[in-house]
Amino acid sequence: MSKLAKLHGTLALCVCLVFLSAVGGHAAILFEEDFEGAIEPGVWDAPDTWVLEDSGGVPGLGNQVLSIDGGEAGITVKNDFADFVYEADFKAGDSAKITGFVFRAQDNANNFYMHQISCEGSGHTPNNMRWHWKVGGGWNVEPIPFLDNQTVQPEVWYRARFIVEGFTFKVFVVEKSLEGQADMVQIGEWTDDKNNGDGFFASGAIGFRSSGGEAMQYDNIVVADSLGDIATPVQPRGKLATAWGIIKTVQ
C-alpha cells in the first residue's frame, strides 16, 4: 500500500473516531413526559390530587400542564434512575411558594429524596434550596441558601435542571421566558452523607411531591443519562422535541 493510501486510511479512521465520539456525546433520553393527554397509570404512580390543567397559552408549554396541591409524592413506575440529569418546567403557586422534586424514590410514601425550590416570600426559608431525605417515613431537611444571592419568584415559569451523580445533587434554573437566551444559573449543591458517611438511595423513581396548600405546576420532563453535556430541546414538537442539540452545562 502506498504512503498516500495509508495516509488517506489514517485520516478516514480519525474522521470516523471523531464522528463516533461526537455521537457518543449525545445524552440518551431515559424518560420524557409533556402531559399532553392523560396521566397514564403505566407511567405514573400518582395520587388523585394530580390533575391536568390548561397551560394558559404560555409559550413552550403546549396545551396542558400538571397541577398538584396535596396528595404527597407521585412517582414514575420506572424506578431504576441512578446517575442522571432531570429537567422540568415548574411554577410555584402563590400560596406556599415552593415546589417539590422527588429523586430515587423506593416508594411513594416513606423512602426518597425530595428537594424543594423555595421561592421569594416563602414562609419556610425564602430563596433556599431545601434538601430533604425521607427514610422509613421520617422527614429530614437541611436548608442551604441559594448561591450568589439568586432569587426565584412564585407564579413565574422556570426550567430546572438537577444533575445527580453519586450522592451529589446540583440544581440550575433559568426563567422560562429567557430559555435559550440566558444561561442556567446554579442555585445549590448538596451531598447526602447522612447514612454513616454515605448516602441512602443509589437509584429509584423520580417525580414530584406536594402537601396541602402547596399548589405547584410542572411540565416538559426530560431525564437523560448524561452528566456533562445534556441533550436539550431546540425545536418544539408541541412541547418536547424532534431535534436535540448539545449545550455545555457549567458545573
C-alpha positions in Angstrom: 0.0 0.0 0.0 1.4 3.4 -0.9 2.1 6.1 1.7 -0.7 8.2 0.2 -3.2 5.4 0.6 -2.1 4.8 4.2 -2.4 8.5 4.9 -5.9 8.5 3.4 -6.8 5.5 5.5 -5.5 7.1 8.7 -7.4 10.3 8.0 -10.6 8.3 7.4 -10.1 6.5 10.7 -9.6 9.7 12.5 -12.7 11.3 11.0 -14.6 8.2 11.9 -13.4 8.2 15.5 -14.2 11.9 15.9 -17.7 11.3 14.5 -18.3 8.4 16.8 -17.0 10.5 19.7 -19.4 13.3 18.9 -22.3 10.9 18.6 -21.4 9.3 21.9 -21.5 12.7 23.5 -25.3 13.0 23.0 -27.3 12.1 26.0 -29.5 9.1 25.9 -33.1 10.0 26.9 -34.3 7.8 29.7 -37.7 9.3 30.2 -39.8 12.2 28.9 -43.3 13.5 29.6 -45.2 16.5 28.3 -48.6 15.8 29.9 -50.5 16.1 26.6 -53.3 13.6 27.1 -53.8 11.7 30.4 -51.8 10.8 33.4 -51.1 7.1 32.5 -51.2 4.5 35.3 -48.5 2.5 33.4 -46.2 5.5 33.6 -47.0 7.2 36.9 -47.9 6.0 40.4 -49.8 9.3 41.1 -52.2 10.4 43.8 -55.7 11.6 42.9 -54.6 15.2 43.5 -52.6 15.2 40.3 -54.7 16.9 37.6 -54.0 18.2 34.1 -54.9 21.9 33.5 -54.9 24.3 30.7 -51.5 25.9 30.3 -53.0 29.4 29.7 -51.1 29.7 26.4 -47.7 30.2 28.0 -45.1 29.8 25.2 -43.3 26.4 25.2 -45.9 24.7 27.4 -48.3 23.3 24.9 -51.9 22.8 25.9 -51.7 21.1 29.3 -49.6 21.2 32.5 -49.5 19.1 35.6 -51.1 20.8 38.6 -50.6 19.4 42.2 -52.0 20.6 45.5 -51.5 18.0 48.2 -51.5 14.2 48.0 -47.9 13.8 48.9 -45.5 12.1 46.4 -46.3 10.9 42.9 -43.5 8.9 41.1 -42.7 7.2 37.9 -43.3 3.5 37.5 -39.8 3.3 36.1 -37.6 3.0 39.2 -34.0 2.5 38.1 -32.8 6.0 37.7 -29.3 6.1 39.2 -27.0 8.9 37.8 -28.9 11.2 35.6 -29.9 14.7 34.5 -33.5 15.6 35.4 -35.1 18.7 33.8 -38.6 20.1 34.1 -40.5 23.3 33.8 -42.0 24.4 37.1 -44.1 27.2 38.6 -44.6 27.6 42.4 -48.1 28.8 43.4 -48.5 32.0 45.4 -49.9 30.1 48.5 -46.8 28.3 49.8 -44.3 29.5 47.1 -42.5 26.1 47.0 -42.0 23.2 44.7 -41.1 19.6 45.4 -38.9 17.4 43.2 -38.6 13.7 44.1 -35.5 11.6 43.4 -34.5 7.9 43.6 -37.8 7.0 45.3 -38.0 3.5 46.7 -41.8 4.0 47.2 -44.2 7.0 47.1 -44.6 7.2 50.9 -41.6 6.5 53.0 -38.2 6.4 51.3 -36.9 9.0 48.8 -35.1 12.3 48.3 -37.3 15.4 47.9 -35.7 18.7 47.2 -37.7 21.9 47.3 -37.1 25.1 45.4 -38.3 27.6 48.0 -39.2 30.9 46.3 -39.2 34.6 47.3 -41.7 35.1 50.1 -41.9 31.5 51.2 -42.9 31.0 54.8 -40.3 28.2 55.2 -36.9 29.5 54.1 -37.3 32.1 51.3 -34.9 31.7 48.4 -33.4 28.4 49.7 -32.8 25.1 48.1 -34.3 22.9 50.8 -32.7 19.5 50.6 -34.8 16.7 52.1 -34.4 12.9 52.6 -37.3 10.7 53.9 -36.2 7.4 55.4 -38.5 4.9 56.9 -41.3 7.5 56.9 -39.2 10.1 58.8 -38.5 13.5 57.2 -35.1 15.2 57.4 -34.2 18.6 56.0 -31.0 20.6 55.5 -31.8 24.1 54.2 -28.9 25.6 52.3 -29.3 29.2 50.8 -29.2 29.8 47.1 -25.8 30.6 45.7 -24.8 34.2 44.6 -28.0 35.8 46.0 -30.2 34.4 43.3 -33.9 34.6 43.7 -36.8 32.6 42.2 -40.3 34.1 42.1 -43.6 32.4 42.6 -46.2 32.5 39.8 -43.4 32.6 37.2 -42.4 29.7 35.0 -38.8 28.4 35.2 -36.9 25.5 33.9 -34.9 23.5 36.4 -32.0 21.1 35.8 -30.9 18.7 38.5 -27.6 16.8 37.9 -27.5 13.7 40.1 -24.2 11.9 40.3 -23.4 9.5 43.1 -24.9 11.2 46.2 -24.4 14.7 45.0 -27.2 16.9 43.6 -26.6 20.1 41.7 -29.5 22.3 40.6 -29.7 25.0 37.9 -32.6 27.3 36.9 -33.5 29.8 34.1 -36.7 31.8 33.7 -38.8 30.1 31.0 -39.2 33.4 29.1 -35.4 33.6 28.9 -34.7 29.9 28.0 -32.3 29.8 25.0 -31.3 33.4 25.6 -29.7 33.2 29.1 -27.5 30.7 30.8 -28.9 28.5 33.5 -27.7 29.6 36.9 -26.6 27.2 39.6 -28.6 27.8 42.8 -27.5 25.0 45.0 -25.4 21.8 45.6 -25.8 19.2 48.2 -24.2 15.8 49.0 -26.0 13.1 51.0 -23.6 11.7 53.6 -26.2 11.1 56.3 -26.1 7.3 56.3 -22.9 6.9 58.3 -20.9 9.0 55.8 -22.7 7.5 52.8 -25.9 8.2 51.0 -29.3 6.5 51.4 -30.6 5.8 47.9 -28.5 4.9 44.9 -31.3 4.6 42.4 -35.1 4.8 42.2 -38.0 6.6 40.6 -38.4 10.4 40.0 -41.5 12.6 40.5 -43.0 15.4 42.4 -44.4 16.0 45.9 -46.9 18.4 47.4 -48.7 18.6 50.7 -51.9 20.5 51.3 -51.8 24.2 50.4 -48.7 23.8 48.3 -50.1 24.4 44.8 -47.5 23.9 42.1 -47.3 23.1 38.4 -44.9 21.2 36.2 -44.3 20.3 32.5 -41.8 19.1 29.9 -40.0 16.5 31.9 -36.8 15.1 30.4 -34.5 12.6 32.2 -31.2 11.9 30.4 -28.1 9.8 31.3 -25.6 12.5 30.6 -23.8 14.2 33.5 -21.9 16.7 31.4 -23.3 17.6 28.1 -27.1 17.2 28.0 -29.4 16.8 25.0 -31.8 19.7 25.2 -34.8 20.5 23.0 -34.1 23.1 20.3 -37.2 22.8 18.2 -40.8 22.4 19.6 -42.9 19.3 18.9 -45.9 20.6 20.8 -43.6 20.9 23.8 -40.9 18.3 23.6 -38.6 18.0 20.7 -37.8 16.1 17.5 -34.4 17.7 17.2 -31.8 17.7 20.0 -28.7 19.9 20.4 -25.8 19.7 22.7 -25.1 22.5 25.2 -22.4 22.7 27.8 -23.6 22.5 31.4 -21.4 24.6 33.7 -20.5 22.5 36.8 
